[in-house]
Amino acid sequence: MTEVSPASRPDARTATNQAPALVGHNVVTSDVALTEALTRHGDADLVADLTALGAEAGSAEAREHGMLANRHHPELTTYDRWGNRVDEVEFHPSWHWLMERAVGHGLQAAPWEAQEAGDPYAHLRRAAGFFAWSQTEPGHGCPISMTYAAVPALRADDAIAKEWAPLLAARSYDPGVRTRSTKTGALAGMGMTEKQGGSDVRANQTRAVATPDDGWYALHGHKWFTSAPMNDVFLVLAQAEGGLTCFVVPRVLEDGTRNRLDVVRLKDKLGNRSNASSELELSGTLGQRLGDEGRGVRTIIEMVAATRLDCVLGSAALMRHALAEASWHVAHRSAFGGLLVDKPLMQNVIADLAVESEAATALAMRLAAAVDRPGDAHEVALRRIALPLAKFWVCKRTPAMVAEALECLGGNGYVEDSGLPLMFRESPLNSIWEGSGNVNALDVLRALGREPEVLEAWITEVGAARGGDSRLDRAVDDTLALLGEDAGLEAGARRLAGRMAACLQGSLLVRHAPAEVADAFCGSRFGASYGGTFGMLTSGSLREVVDRATPTV
């Protein structure tokens, strides 16, 4: 028997053939689909504006803070040591690190002021920044998103908007339970759903009784999901004498007393664990009426639209982050005699993931660009129909894509240190928030039935690619035929919404993406042989698609 010398024995303490951590890359500039969308809908200066954010988002420090914020969950303290009711939630320092930078980069309500000041790309810039920064850690995007979305709703009352909008737009992260007048910056939340109704907010039972103070009401009831309960102000729905009404509920009243916002408990959630989601009891809680009584849903609808956009952005960000991790891994990991990225079947999987991610990114940025053009009738109508379409489709596609990306890493992807389990737990959330899949699919039918201009906007948008790919052309024609089938239209609302959304994505890719990306998308999503899972492309240019999507350091 030949004895193996100690020098030639493998050292189990040293790892080989492991992909290095994906850190030190720029999340913005290394994302070709994102930078091309920014240049297409804005200009090249937008990329330069976001380069510093992208570098910080791809740093080892940001990755570590994202992991720590999820490892150390928020903790609720209902009473202080002396027995005073305080209802405060304590977050790990890494949460505050992430929040401070998100606010500092203007990802909350800053674009509304910038737009008023004449910035033509304020919302596109912010959307790209939110998309990139969300890849550090998705949970803290919730209070950032709600703050962004609150401003258009607050504009229903000029006086209230003047009080709160400047603070919400300020790039100063100023946490703590204090009066508005002592704050350098503020964050907003929302309280709509209740345990007996969920998405059916018209079934809300929280009551609002007018007080002697003009415009102020006392609220009595229970809110089932109120995220970020440490925020400074909340938009809350309650039943007033005239019907369902929207109210502005401050955390602290201007005389310095704490408003009655009793945090019953924090939700024990599948994902989004860095963010505190609470149940609130309202017992004489003071709120200022926003808009007319009975017009609560109409008042808050702009907030819903803005948060739906962020659901699309957040899901697209999860897709991109998962794709980056998977493509980076296969570019550095060897198996069966060569790099994984050189194996034809793995190329097929990564290319398919890349196509899905680019389609989501392109649609999200197109929607953000529409927000920058509120005076354009086509853009307004397109935003009305495309938001629920994208919210339905992109959010539904995310869990399957993240799961496939995780599988590319094998067992390493199933381990918490990889970051993929966190992404997988997060992946279903945006499909639930701001209306489930059914709610958004039915909203598409509602828009089509009540606002004929939205169908014209969709036809115009997808029609801009007519003749560019015969498979897309057939898909558009088939989708229009679906619209003519009145019988069973509600039961088929998901099918219709999915096809309309995919046609929008296909149109954007045919017009603007490289030929190999558009060909792969149209050949699979509109082809008869599409099997519904990833890695079933038939295009012959897969390596170009993979290389386009792989991050560079």
C-alpha positions as CSV (number, residue, x, y, z in Angstrom):
1,M,0.0,0.0,0.0
2,T,1.3,3.4,-0.9
3,E,1.3,5.8,2.0
4,V,0.0,9.3,1.3
5,S,2.4,11.9,2.7
6,P,1.0,14.6,5.0
7,A,2.0,17.3,2.5
8,S,-0.2,15.8,-0.2
9,R,-3.3,15.3,1.9
10,P,-6.2,17.7,1.2
11,D,-6.6,20.3,4.0
12,A,-10.3,20.3,5.0
13,R,-9.8,23.7,6.7
14,T,-9.3,25.4,3.4
15,A,-12.1,25.6,0.9
16,T,-11.6,25.3,-2.8
17,N,-13.9,25.8,-5.8
18,Q,-16.2,28.2,-3.9
19,A,-17.5,31.4,-5.5
20,P,-16.4,34.5,-3.7
21,A,-19.0,36.7,-2.1
22,L,-20.6,39.1,-4.5
23,V,-19.4,42.4,-2.9
24,G,-17.5,45.3,-4.2
25,H,-19.6,45.7,-7.3
26,N,-21.8,48.7,-8.3
27,V,-25.4,47.6,-8.2
28,V,-26.4,50.4,-10.7
29,T,-23.6,50.5,-13.3
30,S,-23.2,46.7,-13.5
31,D,-26.9,46.3,-14.3
32,V,-27.0,46.9,-18.1
33,A,-30.8,46.6,-18.3
34,L,-31.2,49.3,-15.7
35,T,-28.7,51.7,-17.1
36,E,-30.2,51.4,-20.6
37,A,-33.7,52.0,-19.2
38,L,-32.5,55.1,-17.4
39,T,-30.8,56.5,-20.5
40,R,-33.9,55.5,-22.7
41,H,-36.5,57.2,-20.5
42,G,-34.2,59.9,-19.1
43,D,-30.6,60.7,-19.9
44,A,-27.1,59.4,-19.1
45,D,-26.8,61.9,-16.2
46,L,-29.2,59.7,-14.2
47,V,-26.7,56.9,-14.2
48,A,-24.0,59.3,-12.9
49,D,-26.4,60.6,-10.2
50,L,-27.0,57.0,-8.9
51,T,-23.4,55.7,-9.2
52,A,-22.5,56.5,-5.5
53,L,-25.7,54.8,-4.3
54,G,-24.9,51.8,-6.5
55,A,-21.4,51.5,-5.1
56,E,-22.7,51.6,-1.5
57,A,-25.5,49.1,-2.2
58,G,-22.9,46.6,-3.5
59,S,-20.5,47.0,-0.6
60,A,-19.6,44.3,1.9
61,E,-20.8,46.8,4.7
62,A,-24.3,47.1,3.2
63,R,-24.5,43.3,2.8
64,E,-23.6,42.8,6.5
65,H,-26.1,45.4,7.7
66,G,-28.8,43.7,5.6
67,M,-28.1,40.4,7.2
68,L,-27.9,41.8,10.7
69,A,-31.2,43.7,10.4
70,N,-33.0,40.4,9.6
71,R,-31.1,38.3,12.2
72,H,-32.1,40.7,15.0
73,H,-35.8,41.2,14.8
74,P,-37.7,44.3,16.1
75,E,-38.9,44.1,19.7
76,L,-42.0,45.6,21.1
77,T,-42.1,47.4,24.5
78,T,-45.7,48.2,25.6
79,Y,-44.8,49.6,29.0
80,D,-41.7,51.3,30.4
81,R,-40.1,50.3,33.6
82,W,-42.4,52.6,35.6
83,G,-45.6,51.2,34.1
84,N,-46.3,54.0,31.6
85,R,-47.8,52.8,28.3
86,V,-45.3,53.6,25.6
87,D,-45.9,51.2,22.7
88,E,-42.4,51.5,21.2
89,V,-40.6,49.2,18.9
90,E,-36.8,48.9,19.1
91,F,-34.8,48.1,15.9
92,H,-31.3,46.9,15.5
93,P,-28.7,49.5,14.7
94,S,-28.3,48.0,11.2
95,W,-32.0,48.9,10.5
96,H,-31.2,52.5,11.3
97,W,-28.1,52.4,9.1
98,L,-30.1,51.2,6.1
99,M,-32.9,53.7,6.8
100,E,-30.6,56.6,7.2
101,R,-29.0,56.0,3.8
102,A,-32.3,55.3,2.0
103,V,-33.7,58.6,3.3
104,G,-30.4,60.4,2.6
105,H,-30.5,59.2,-1.0
106,G,-34.0,60.7,-1.4
107,L,-35.8,57.4,-1.8
108,Q,-38.8,58.5,0.3
109,A,-40.9,61.5,-0.7
110,A,-38.1,63.7,-2.1
111,P,-39.1,63.3,-5.8
112,W,-42.5,65.0,-5.3
113,E,-40.7,68.2,-4.3
114,A,-38.1,67.7,-7.0
115,Q,-40.8,67.3,-9.6
116,E,-42.5,70.5,-8.5
117,A,-39.1,72.2,-8.7
118,G,-38.9,71.2,-12.4
119,D,-36.9,68.0,-12.4
120,P,-38.3,66.1,-15.4
121,Y,-36.9,62.7,-14.2
122,A,-37.5,62.9,-10.4
123,H,-39.6,59.7,-10.1
124,L,-37.5,57.7,-12.6
125,R,-34.3,58.6,-10.7
126,R,-36.0,57.7,-7.4
127,A,-37.4,54.4,-8.8
128,A,-34.0,53.3,-10.1
129,G,-32.5,54.2,-6.7
130,F,-35.2,52.3,-4.8
131,F,-34.7,49.3,-7.1
132,A,-30.9,49.3,-6.5
133,W,-31.0,50.1,-2.8
134,S,-33.6,47.5,-2.1
135,Q,-31.0,44.9,-3.0
136,T,-29.2,45.6,0.2
137,E,-32.2,44.5,2.3
138,P,-35.9,44.5,1.3
139,G,-37.7,45.0,4.6
140,H,-36.8,48.6,5.2
141,G,-38.2,49.5,1.9
142,C,-41.7,49.3,3.4
143,P,-41.6,52.6,5.5
144,I,-39.6,54.2,2.7
145,S,-42.4,53.3,0.2
146,M,-45.2,54.3,2.4
147,T,-43.6,57.7,2.9
148,Y,-43.2,58.1,-0.8
149,A,-46.8,57.2,-1.4
150,A,-48.3,59.4,1.3
151,V,-47.6,62.8,-0.4
152,P,-50.1,62.5,-3.3
153,A,-52.8,61.4,-0.9
154,L,-52.0,64.3,1.5
155,R,-52.5,66.8,-1.4
156,A,-56.3,66.2,-1.0
157,D,-56.0,69.0,1.7
158,D,-53.5,71.8,1.0
159,A,-53.2,72.8,4.7
160,I,-52.4,69.3,5.8
161,A,-50.0,68.8,2.9
162,K,-48.1,71.9,3.8
163,E,-47.7,70.6,7.4
164,W,-46.4,67.2,6.5
165,A,-45.1,67.0,2.9
166,P,-41.8,69.0,3.5
167,L,-40.9,66.8,6.4
168,L,-41.7,63.6,4.5
169,A,-39.5,64.9,1.6
170,A,-36.6,65.9,3.8
171,R,-33.4,63.9,3.4
172,S,-33.0,63.7,7.2
173,Y,-33.6,60.4,9.0
174,D,-34.9,61.6,12.4
175,P,-36.4,58.6,14.3
176,G,-38.0,58.9,17.7
177,V,-41.5,59.7,19.2
178,R,-41.6,63.5,19.1
179,T,-43.8,66.3,17.9
180,R,-43.8,67.2,14.2
181,S,-42.5,70.7,15.0
182,T,-39.3,69.3,16.6
183,K,-38.5,66.9,13.7
184,T,-36.0,67.5,10.8
185,G,-37.6,64.6,8.8
186,A,-40.6,62.3,9.1
187,L,-41.9,59.0,7.9
188,A,-45.5,57.9,7.1
189,G,-47.4,54.7,7.4
190,M,-50.9,53.5,6.5
191,G,-53.7,51.6,8.4
192,M,-56.3,50.3,6.0
193,T,-57.0,46.6,6.5
194,E,-59.0,45.1,9.4
195,K,-59.3,41.5,10.5
196,Q,-62.9,41.0,9.3
197,G,-62.3,42.4,5.8
198,G,-58.7,42.4,4.6
199,S,-58.6,43.7,1.1
200,D,-62.3,44.6,1.3
201,V,-61.7,47.9,3.1
202,R,-65.4,48.9,2.7
203,A,-66.1,46.3,5.3
204,N,-64.1,48.3,7.8
205,Q,-65.7,48.7,11.3
206,T,-63.4,51.3,12.8
207,R,-65.6,54.3,13.7
208,A,-64.8,57.9,13.5
209,V,-66.7,60.4,15.7
210,A,-66.3,64.2,15.1
211,T,-64.8,66.2,18.0
212,P,-65.4,69.9,18.8
213,D,-62.1,70.7,17.0
214,D,-62.8,71.4,13.4
215,G,-61.7,68.5,11.1
216,W,-60.6,66.3,14.0
217,Y,-62.2,62.9,14.9
218,A,-61.9,60.3,17.6
219,L,-61.2,56.9,16.1
220,H,-62.3,53.6,17.7
221,G,-61.4,50.2,16.3
222,H,-58.7,47.8,15.3
223,K,-56.2,47.7,12.5
224,W,-55.0,44.2,11.4
225,F,-51.7,45.2,9.5
226,T,-50.0,48.5,10.2
227,S,-46.3,48.3,9.3
228,A,-43.6,50.5,10.8
229,P,-45.6,51.6,13.8
230,M,-42.8,53.9,14.9
231,N,-43.5,56.2,11.9
232,D,-44.6,59.7,12.6
233,V,-47.9,59.9,10.8
234,F,-50.4,57.4,9.4
235,L,-53.2,57.5,6.8
236,V,-56.1,55.5,8.3
237,L,-59.5,54.5,6.9
238,A,-62.5,54.6,9.3
239,Q,-66.3,54.9,9.0
240,A,-67.5,58.4,9.7
241,E,-71.2,59.5,9.6
242,G,-70.9,60.1,5.8
243,G,-69.2,56.7,5.1
244,L,-65.6,55.4,4.8
245,T,-63.2,58.3,5.2
246,C,-59.5,58.9,5.3
247,F,-57.8,60.4,8.3
248,V,-54.3,61.7,9.1
249,V,-53.2,60.2,12.4
250,P,-50.1,61.7,14.0
251,R,-48.0,59.5,16.4
252,V,-47.6,62.5,18.7
253,L,-50.0,65.4,19.0
254,E,-48.7,68.9,18.8
255,D,-49.1,69.6,22.5
256,G,-46.6,66.8,23.1
257,T,-48.9,64.1,24.2
258,R,-48.7,60.7,22.6
259,N,-51.7,59.8,20.5
260,R,-53.6,56.7,21.5
261,L,-52.0,54.1,19.2
262,D,-51.9,50.9,21.2
263,V,-49.6,48.3,19.6
264,V,-51.3,44.9,20.5
265,R,-48.5,42.8,19.0
266,L,-46.0,42.5,16.2
267,K,-46.8,40.0,13.5
268,D,-44.7,36.8,13.3
269,K,-44.2,36.8,9.5
270,L,-42.8,34.5,6.8
271,G,-40.4,37.2,5.6
272,N,-39.9,41.0,5.9
273,R,-38.7,40.3,9.4
274,S,-36.5,43.3,9.7
275,N,-39.6,45.4,9.4
276,A,-42.2,45.6,12.3
277,S,-45.8,44.9,11.2
278,S,-48.3,45.5,14.0
279,E,-51.9,45.2,15.1
280,L,-53.2,48.5,16.4
281,E,-56.0,49.2,18.8
282,L,-57.6,52.7,18.4
283,S,-59.5,54.0,21.4
284,G,-60.2,57.7,21.1
285,T,-57.2,58.0,18.8
286,L,-57.3,61.5,17.2
287,G,-57.2,61.8,13.4
288,Q,-57.6,64.8,11.1
289,R,-60.0,64.3,8.2
290,L,-58.3,64.1,4.8
291,G,-60.8,64.8,2.0
292,D,-64.6,64.6,2.3
293,E,-66.5,62.1,4.4
294,G,-67.4,59.0,2.4
295,R,-64.5,59.6,0.0
296,G,-61.9,57.6,1.8
297,V,-61.0,55.2,-1.0
298,R,-60.9,57.9,-3.6
299,T,-58.7,60.0,-1.3
300,I,-56.2,57.3,-0.6
301,I,-56.2,55.8,-4.1
302,E,-53.1,57.8,-5.2
303,M,-51.2,56.3,-2.2
304,V,-52.3,52.8,-3.4
305,A,-51.0,53.6,-6.9
306,A,-47.6,54.7,-5.6
307,T,-47.2,51.7,-3.3
308,R,-48.2,49.4,-6.2
309,L,-45.4,50.8,-8.2
310,D,-43.0,50.1,-5.4
311,C,-44.3,46.5,-5.2
312,V,-43.3,46.1,-8.8
313,L,-39.9,47.8,-8.1
314,G,-39.3,45.7,-5.0
315,S,-40.1,42.4,-6.8
316,A,-38.0,43.4,-9.8
317,A,-35.2,44.2,-7.3
318,L,-35.5,40.7,-5.8
319,M,-35.4,39.2,-9.2
320,R,-32.2,41.2,-10.1
321,H,-30.5,40.4,-6.8
322,A,-31.3,36.7,-7.1
323,L,-30.1,36.7,-10.7
324,A,-26.9,38.5,-9.8
325,E,-26.1,35.9,-7.1
326,A,-26.9,33.0,-9.4
327,S,-24.9,34.3,-12.4
328,W,-22.0,35.2,-10.2
329,H,-21.9,31.8,-8.7
330,V,-22.0,29.8,-11.9
331,A,-19.3,32.1,-13.4
332,H,-16.9,31.0,-10.5
333,R,-18.0,27.5,-9.6
334,S,-16.7,24.4,-11.5
335,A,-18.4,21.0,-11.8
336,F,-18.2,18.1,-14.2
337,G,-14.9,19.3,-15.7
338,G,-15.5,23.0,-16.3
339,L,-17.2,26.2,-15.1
340,L,-20.9,25.9,-14.6
341,V,-21.5,28.9,-16.8
342,D,-20.0,27.0,-19.8
343,K,-22.5,24.1,-19.4
344,P,-25.2,24.5,-22.0
345,L,-28.1,23.6,-19.7
346,M,-26.9,26.0,-17.0
347,Q,-26.6,28.7,-19.6
348,N,-30.2,28.1,-20.5
349,V,-31.3,28.5,-16.9
350,I,-29.3,31.7,-16.3
351,A,-30.3,33.2,-19.6
352,D,-34.0,32.5,-18.9
353,L,-33.7,34.1,-15.4
354,A,-31.9,37.1,-17.0
355,V,-34.7,37.5,-19.6
356,E,-37.3,37.5,-16.8
357,S,-35.4,40.0,-14.8
358,E,-34.8,42.3,-17.7
359,A,-38.5,42.2,-18.6
360,A,-39.5,43.1,-15.1
361,T,-36.9,45.9,-14.9
362,A,-37.9,47.4,-18.3
363,L,-41.6,47.4,-17.3
364,A,-40.9,48.9,-13.8
365,M,-38.8,51.8,-15.3
366,R,-41.4,52.4,-18.0
367,L,-44.1,52.9,-15.3
368,A,-41.8,55.2,-13.2
369,A,-41.2,57.3,-16.3
370,A,-45.0,57.7,-16.7
371,V,-45.2,59.2,-13.2
372,D,-42.9,61.9,-14.4
373,R,-45.5,63.0,-17.0
374,P,-48.7,63.6,-15.2
375,G,-50.0,66.0,-17.9
376,D,-49.7,63.5,-20.7
377,A,-53.1,61.8,-21.2
378,H,-51.5,58.7,-22.7
379,E,-49.1,58.3,-19.8
380,V,-51.8,58.7,-17.3
381,A,-54.1,56.1,-18.9
382,L,-51.2,53.7,-19.4
383,R,-50.2,54.1,-15.7
384,R,-53.8,53.3,-14.7
385,I,-53.9,50.0,-16.5
386,A,-50.3,49.0,-16.4
387,L,-49.8,49.4,-12.7
388,P,-52.3,46.6,-11.7
389,L,-51.1,44.5,-14.7
390,A,-47.4,44.8,-13.6
391,K,-48.3,44.4,-9.9
392,F,-50.1,41.2,-10.7
393,W,-47.6,39.7,-13.1
394,V,-44.2,40.7,-11.8
395,C,-45.0,39.9,-8.2
396,K,-46.4,36.5,-9.2
397,R,-43.3,35.6,-11.2
398,T,-40.9,36.5,-8.4
399,P,-41.2,33.5,-6.1
400,A,-40.6,30.9,-8.9
401,M,-37.6,32.9,-10.2
402,V,-36.0,33.3,-6.8
403,A,-36.4,29.6,-6.1
404,E,-34.7,28.8,-9.5
405,A,-31.8,31.2,-8.7
406,L,-31.4,29.5,-5.3
407,E,-31.2,26.1,-7.0
408,C,-28.3,27.4,-9.2
409,L,-26.3,27.6,-6.0
410,G,-27.3,24.1,-4.9
411,G,-27.0,23.4,-1.2
412,N,-25.0,26.6,-0.8
413,G,-28.1,28.6,-1.8
414,Y,-30.2,26.9,0.8
415,V,-27.9,28.2,3.6
416,E,-28.7,31.5,5.3
417,D,-25.3,33.0,4.7
418,S,-25.9,33.0,1.0
419,G,-28.7,35.5,1.3
420,L,-31.0,33.5,-1.0
421,P,-33.2,32.1,1.8
422,L,-34.0,35.7,2.9
423,M,-34.9,36.6,-0.7
424,F,-37.0,33.5,-1.0
425,R,-39.0,34.3,2.2
426,E,-39.5,37.8,0.9
427,S,-40.5,36.8,-2.6
428,P,-44.3,36.3,-2.0
429,L,-44.8,39.5,0.0
430,N,-45.4,42.1,-2.8
431,S,-48.0,39.9,-4.3
432,I,-50.0,40.2,-1.0
433,W,-49.3,43.9,-0.2
434,E,-51.6,46.5,-1.8
435,G,-54.0,44.0,-3.1
436,S,-53.6,40.3,-3.8
437,G,-53.3,38.8,-7.3
438,N,-57.1,38.5,-7.5
439,V,-57.6,42.1,-6.4
440,N,-55.2,43.4,-9.0
441,A,-56.6,41.2,-11.8
442,L,-60.1,42.4,-11.0
443,D,-58.9,46.0,-10.9
444,V,-57.7,45.5,-14.5
445,L,-61.3,44.4,-15.5
446,R,-62.7,47.4,-13.6
447,A,-60.4,49.8,-15.4
448,L,-61.2,48.3,-18.8
449,G,-64.9,48.5,-18.1
450,R,-65.0,52.0,-16.8
451,E,-62.2,53.9,-18.6
452,P,-62.1,53.1,-22.3
453,E,-58.9,55.2,-22.7
454,V,-56.9,52.7,-20.8
455,L,-57.3,50.0,-23.4
456,E,-56.4,52.5,-26.1
457,A,-53.2,53.3,-24.1
458,W,-52.3,49.6,-23.9
459,I,-53.0,49.0,-27.6
460,T,-50.8,52.1,-28.5
461,E,-48.0,50.9,-26.2
462,V,-47.8,47.3,-27.4
463,G,-48.6,48.5,-31.0
464,A,-45.3,50.5,-31.0
465,A,-43.6,47.1,-31.5
466,R,-45.9,45.8,-34.2
467,G,-44.0,44.0,-36.9
468,G,-40.9,43.6,-34.7
469,D,-41.7,40.0,-33.8
470,S,-44.5,37.8,-35.2
471,R,-44.9,35.9,-32.0
472,L,-45.6,39.1,-30.0
473,D,-48.0,40.3,-32.7
474,R,-50.0,37.0,-32.4
475,A,-50.0,37.3,-28.6
476,V,-51.4,40.8,-28.8
477,D,-54.1,39.7,-31.2
478,D,-55.0,36.7,-29.0
479,T,-55.2,39.0,-26.0
480,L,-57.5,41.3,-27.7
481,A,-59.7,38.3,-28.6
482,L,-59.8,37.4,-24.9
483,L,-61.3,40.8,-24.2
484,G,-64.2,40.0,-26.5
485,E,-65.1,37.0,-24.5
486,D,-67.6,38.5,-22.1
487,A,-68.7,35.1,-20.7
488,G,-66.4,34.0,-17.9
489,L,-64.2,37.1,-18.1
490,E,-64.0,37.5,-14.3
491,A,-63.0,33.8,-13.9
492,G,-60.3,34.3,-16.5
493,A,-59.1,37.7,-15.1
494,R,-55.7,36.3,-14.1
495,R,-55.1,34.8,-17.6
496,L,-56.0,38.1,-19.2
497,A,-53.9,40.2,-16.8
498,G,-50.9,37.9,-17.3
499,R,-51.1,38.1,-21.1
500,M,-51.6,41.8,-21.1
501,A,-48.6,42.3,-18.8
502,A,-46.4,39.9,-20.8
503,C,-47.3,41.7,-24.1
504,L,-46.2,45.0,-22.5
505,Q,-42.9,43.4,-21.5
506,G,-42.5,41.9,-24.9
507,S,-43.1,45.2,-26.6
508,L,-40.5,46.9,-24.5
509,L,-37.9,44.2,-25.1
510,V,-38.6,44.0,-28.9
511,R,-38.2,47.8,-29.2
512,H,-35.2,48.3,-26.8
513,A,-33.4,45.2,-25.8
514,P,-30.7,43.3,-27.7
515,A,-32.1,40.9,-30.3
516,E,-31.1,37.8,-28.4
517,V,-33.0,39.0,-25.3
518,A,-36.2,39.9,-27.2
519,D,-36.0,36.6,-29.2
520,A,-35.6,34.5,-26.0
521,F,-38.5,36.3,-24.3
522,C,-40.9,36.1,-27.3
523,G,-39.9,32.6,-28.2
524,S,-40.6,31.3,-24.7
525,R,-43.4,33.4,-23.2
526,F,-45.4,33.4,-26.4
527,G,-44.3,30.1,-27.9
528,A,-46.5,27.0,-28.0
529,S,-43.7,24.9,-26.3
530,Y,-43.3,27.0,-23.2
531,G,-43.4,24.7,-20.2
532,G,-43.8,27.3,-17.5
533,T,-40.5,26.6,-15.8
534,F,-37.1,28.2,-16.3
535,G,-34.4,26.8,-18.5
536,M,-36.5,25.9,-21.5
537,L,-35.3,28.5,-24.0
538,T,-34.6,27.5,-27.6
539,S,-32.6,30.5,-28.7
540,G,-29.0,29.9,-29.9
541,S,-27.6,33.1,-28.3
542,L,-27.8,32.2,-24.7
543,R,-24.2,33.0,-23.7
544,E,-24.6,36.7,-24.8
545,V,-27.7,36.9,-22.6
546,V,-25.8,35.4,-19.6
547,D,-22.8,37.7,-20.0
548,R,-25.1,40.8,-20.2
549,A,-26.7,39.9,-16.9
550,T,-23.6,38.8,-14.9
551,P,-22.3,41.5,-12.4
552,T,-18.8,42.8,-12.8
553,V,-16.5,43.8,-10.0
